[in-house]
Amino acid sequence: MNRRATIHDVAAAAGVSVATVSKAVNGRYGISTETVRRVLDAVQLLGYESSLVASSMRSRRTGVIGILVADFEPFSAEILKGVGAALRESSYDLLAYSGSGQHDGNGWERRSLSRLSGTLIDGAIMVTPTVVTAETEIPVVAIDPHTGRADLPTVESDSFGGALQATRYLIELGHRRIGFVAGRPDLRSAGLRDAGYRRALGEAGIPFDPSLVRVGLYQRETAREPALSLLRSPDRPTAVFAANDLSAIAIVQVAAELGLEVPGDLSVVGFDDIPEASQMNPALTTIRQPMQKLGAAAAGLLVALMNGETPAQTHIRLPTRLVPRATTAPPRVS
């Protein structure tokens, strides 16, 4: 089998540096017409025609949309499904990209966009990005950005309204000591869920008690210790609202380890409605945010921008709803 030609092969055949080939591919200034012609000739000679890079060099389009995620976890996986379904009947392919753990809070999205835009993708969807400004020539849409609305078109769920529903539901069941396991402090959506929890308590005349709040950071592993601390407290809550399902699942597991019955001794409500929520035993009561619809809405918005259209909305917020299941019940009467 013949080895596939690389950018180094193209550079050698054209008698130029790899950097020059890269500049020619990206259509940057400072490359003479004669040099570009030699690079194109080398591409054709080496059979490099089928690559996305060669195609983009000729047409300035790759026919590929990129979706950039910090990690491949349940939320981003559902987003991917929604984007994929929305693009199924289109002419676009989908490239899912994660920066290999280089998510240090200093703009991993900018680095990723720099690597991909122009030669591999025609547009990008960023999931929970830390930055909401992007110096790139391609259209970009952000899903659930850390800071909320900003320069980029955005798609998000109603985090505040969902948290309000969850806490109101527990209050309606008769709970008064309601704990909260919060998400990541750097995410605006997590702050909105905290605000919704507090608003529902205030509406019911229940004083906010900071001793009932822990930070779970949205991961099952990081939520375990906060859950243990909360459930081992002398005056533990009779119910807990978790800012996402992974944290809620950790709370249910910790409750079982401590000999607490769910929902007899402890009611638990999550947020997201990931597939595992309905499959666990007992099935998790949760707030459903339409994750696949978030992906589909972002894809539709991005395609419109790529086609030069002006969308009716550039900041989309989708509703959430309560899904009652088996982890919630009225508090046990002593």
C-alpha positions in Angstrom: 0.0 0.0 0.0 1.3 3.4 -1.0 2.0 5.8 1.9 -0.4 8.8 1.9 1.4 12.0 1.0 2.0 14.5 3.8 2.5 18.2 4.0 6.3 17.5 4.2 6.1 15.6 0.9 4.3 18.5 -0.7 7.0 21.0 0.6 9.8 18.8 -0.7 8.3 18.4 -4.1 7.5 22.1 -4.4 11.0 23.1 -3.1 9.5 25.2 -0.3 9.3 25.0 3.4 6.4 23.4 5.3 5.5 26.9 6.6 5.2 28.1 3.0 2.9 25.3 2.1 0.8 26.1 5.2 0.6 29.7 4.1 -0.4 28.8 0.6 -3.1 26.4 1.9 -4.5 29.1 4.2 -4.5 31.7 1.5 -2.3 34.1 3.5 -0.4 37.0 2.1 3.3 37.0 1.3 3.2 34.1 -1.1 3.9 34.7 -4.8 1.5 33.4 -7.4 4.3 31.2 -8.8 4.9 29.6 -5.4 1.2 28.9 -5.0 1.2 27.3 -8.5 4.2 25.1 -7.5 2.5 24.0 -4.3 -0.7 23.1 -6.3 1.3 21.2 -8.9 3.0 19.2 -6.0 -0.5 18.5 -4.5 -1.7 17.1 -7.8 1.5 15.2 -8.5 1.5 13.4 -5.1 -2.2 12.5 -5.2 -3.0 14.9 -2.3 -6.2 15.9 -4.1 -8.6 13.9 -1.8 -7.5 15.7 1.4 -9.6 18.3 3.1 -6.7 20.7 3.0 -6.3 20.4 -0.8 -10.0 20.8 -1.3 -10.1 23.9 0.8 -7.1 25.4 -1.0 -9.0 25.2 -4.3 -12.5 26.2 -3.1 -11.9 27.9 0.3 -14.6 25.5 1.6 -14.2 22.1 3.2 -17.9 21.1 3.7 -17.1 20.3 7.4 -18.5 21.8 10.6 -16.5 21.4 13.8 -17.8 20.9 17.3 -15.3 21.8 20.0 -15.8 20.3 23.4 -13.7 20.5 26.6 -14.4 16.8 27.3 -16.5 14.0 25.9 -19.0 13.5 28.8 -22.8 12.9 28.8 -23.8 16.5 28.2 -21.5 17.0 25.2 -22.4 13.5 23.9 -26.1 14.5 23.7 -25.2 17.8 22.1 -23.2 15.9 19.5 -26.3 13.7 18.7 -28.4 16.7 18.2 -25.9 18.4 15.9 -25.4 15.2 13.9 -29.2 14.7 13.5 -29.6 18.3 12.3 -26.9 17.9 9.7 -27.9 14.5 8.5 -29.8 15.8 5.5 -27.3 18.6 4.8 -24.2 18.6 2.7 -22.0 19.1 5.8 -19.8 16.6 7.6 -19.2 16.9 11.3 -15.8 16.9 13.0 -15.8 16.5 16.9 -12.7 17.9 18.5 -11.3 18.0 22.0 -8.0 19.7 22.9 -6.6 16.6 24.6 -6.9 17.9 28.1 -5.4 21.3 27.4 -8.2 23.0 29.1 -6.4 25.3 31.5 -8.9 28.1 31.4 -6.8 30.3 29.2 -8.8 30.0 26.0 -8.5 26.4 24.8 -11.2 27.3 22.2 -9.0 29.9 20.6 -6.1 27.4 20.2 -8.5 24.8 18.8 -10.1 27.3 16.3 -6.7 28.4 15.2 -5.7 24.8 14.4 -9.0 24.0 12.6 -10.4 27.0 10.9 -9.8 27.7 7.3 -8.3 24.4 6.3 -10.4 21.7 8.1 -13.7 23.4 9.0 -16.0 26.1 7.6 -17.8 26.9 10.9 -17.6 25.8 14.5 -19.9 25.1 17.5 -18.2 25.5 20.9 -19.7 23.7 23.9 -19.5 25.5 27.3 -16.6 27.7 26.1 -14.6 29.8 28.5 -14.3 32.6 26.0 -17.1 34.2 24.0 -15.0 36.2 21.6 -13.3 34.5 18.7 -10.8 36.1 16.2 -11.5 33.8 13.3 -12.8 34.2 9.8 -15.3 31.4 10.1 -18.8 31.6 11.8 -18.9 30.4 15.4 -21.8 29.6 17.7 -21.5 28.9 21.4 -23.6 26.5 23.5 -24.0 27.3 27.2 -21.0 29.7 27.3 -19.4 30.3 30.7 -20.3 34.0 30.8 -23.7 33.9 28.9 -24.5 36.2 26.0 -21.7 38.1 24.5 -20.1 38.7 21.0 -20.9 35.2 19.6 -24.3 33.8 18.8 -25.4 31.6 21.7 -27.8 28.8 22.5 -28.6 27.8 26.1 -31.3 26.2 28.3 -33.4 28.0 30.9 -31.2 27.1 33.9 -32.8 29.6 36.3 -36.3 28.4 35.4 -35.4 24.8 35.7 -33.8 25.2 39.2 -36.9 27.1 40.2 -39.1 24.2 39.1 -37.0 21.6 40.9 -36.9 23.4 44.2 -40.6 24.4 44.1 -41.5 20.7 43.5 -39.6 19.6 46.6 -41.3 22.3 48.6 -44.7 21.2 47.3 -43.9 17.7 48.5 -43.5 19.1 52.0 -39.7 19.4 52.3 -38.3 22.4 54.2 -34.6 21.4 54.7 -33.5 21.3 51.1 -29.8 20.9 50.3 -28.2 22.1 47.1 -25.1 20.6 45.4 -23.9 23.4 43.1 -22.0 23.2 39.8 -18.9 24.9 38.6 -18.5 28.4 39.9 -17.1 29.6 36.6 -20.2 28.7 34.6 -23.0 31.2 34.3 -25.6 28.4 34.0 -24.4 27.0 37.4 -24.9 30.5 39.0 -28.4 30.7 37.5 -29.3 27.3 39.0 -28.1 28.5 42.4 -30.3 31.7 41.9 -33.3 29.6 41.0 -32.9 27.4 44.1 -32.7 30.5 46.3 -35.6 32.2 44.7 -37.9 29.2 45.3 -36.9 29.1 49.0 -37.6 32.8 49.3 -41.0 32.5 47.6 -41.9 29.8 50.2 -40.7 31.9 53.1 -37.9 29.4 53.8 -34.7 31.1 55.0 -31.6 30.4 52.9 -29.2 28.2 54.9 -25.6 28.2 53.6 -24.9 25.1 55.7 -27.1 23.1 53.3 -25.0 24.1 50.2 -22.0 22.2 48.8 -20.1 22.6 45.5 -20.0 19.4 43.4 -18.3 20.8 40.2 -20.7 18.9 37.9 -18.7 15.6 38.1 -19.7 12.4 39.8 -16.2 12.0 41.4 -16.0 15.6 42.7 -19.6 15.5 44.0 -18.9 12.5 46.3 -17.1 14.3 49.2 -19.6 17.2 49.2 -22.5 14.7 49.3 -20.8 12.8 52.2 -20.3 16.0 54.1 -23.9 17.1 53.6 -25.6 13.8 54.4 -23.4 13.2 57.5 -24.3 16.5 59.0 -26.2 16.3 62.3 -29.3 18.0 60.9 -29.1 16.7 57.4 -31.5 17.8 54.7 -34.6 15.7 53.8 -34.1 16.6 50.1 -31.3 17.7 47.8 -31.4 19.5 44.5 -28.2 18.8 42.5 -27.1 21.2 39.7 -26.7 18.3 37.3 -27.5 14.6 37.0 -24.0 13.3 37.5 -23.9 15.0 40.9 -27.4 13.7 41.7 -26.3 10.2 40.9 -23.3 10.6 43.3 -25.7 11.8 46.0 -28.0 8.7 45.6 -24.9 6.4 45.7 -23.6 8.1 48.8 -27.0 7.9 50.5 -27.1 4.2 49.9 -23.6 3.8 51.4 -24.8 5.6 54.5 -27.8 3.4 54.9 -30.3 6.1 53.8 -33.3 5.1 51.7 -34.1 7.1 48.6 -36.7 8.5 48.5 -37.9 7.5 52.0 -35.1 9.2 53.9 -33.9 11.5 51.2 -35.4 12.9 48.0 -33.1 13.8 45.2 -33.6 15.9 42.0 -31.0 16.4 39.3 -30.7 18.5 36.2 -30.1 17.5 32.6 -31.9 14.2 32.1 -28.9 12.3 30.7 -29.8 8.7 29.6 -28.5 7.2 32.8 -31.1 9.2 34.8 -34.0 7.1 33.7 -31.9 3.8 33.7 -30.7 4.0 37.3 -32.5 2.3 40.2 -34.4 4.2 41.5 -34.9 6.3 38.4 -33.9 9.9 38.9 -36.3 12.8 39.2 -34.7 15.6 37.2 -35.1 18.7 35.2 -34.9 17.9 31.5 -32.9 20.4 29.4 -33.3 19.6 25.7 -29.7 18.8 25.1 -30.1 17.4 21.6 -32.3 20.3 20.7 -29.6 22.6 21.9 -27.2 20.9 19.4 -29.8 21.1 16.6 -30.6 24.8 17.3 -26.8 25.6 17.3 -26.4 23.7 14.0 -29.3 25.5 12.3 -28.0 28.9 13.5 -24.5 28.1 12.3 -25.5 26.9 8.9 -27.6 30.0 8.4 -24.6 32.2 9.2 -22.4 30.2 6.9 -24.9 30.7 4.1 -24.7 34.5 4.6 -28.2 34.6 6.1 -29.3 36.9 9.0 -31.0 34.6 11.6 -34.2 35.9 13.3 -32.5 35.2 16.7 -28.8 35.1 17.5 -29.3 34.3 21.2 -31.6 31.3 21.8 -32.9 30.1 25.1 -34.8 26.8 25.2 -37.2 25.8 28.0 -36.7 23.1 30.6 -39.2 20.9 32.4 -39.6 18.7 35.4 -39.5 14.9 34.9 -40.8 13.3 38.2 -39.5 9.8 38.8 -38.7 7.5 41.7 -36.2 9.5 43.8 -38.7 12.0 45.2 -41.5 11.7 47.8 -42.9 13.6 50.7 -40.6 13.7 53.8 -41.0 10.7 56.1 -43.0 11.6 59.2 -41.0 10.9 62.4 
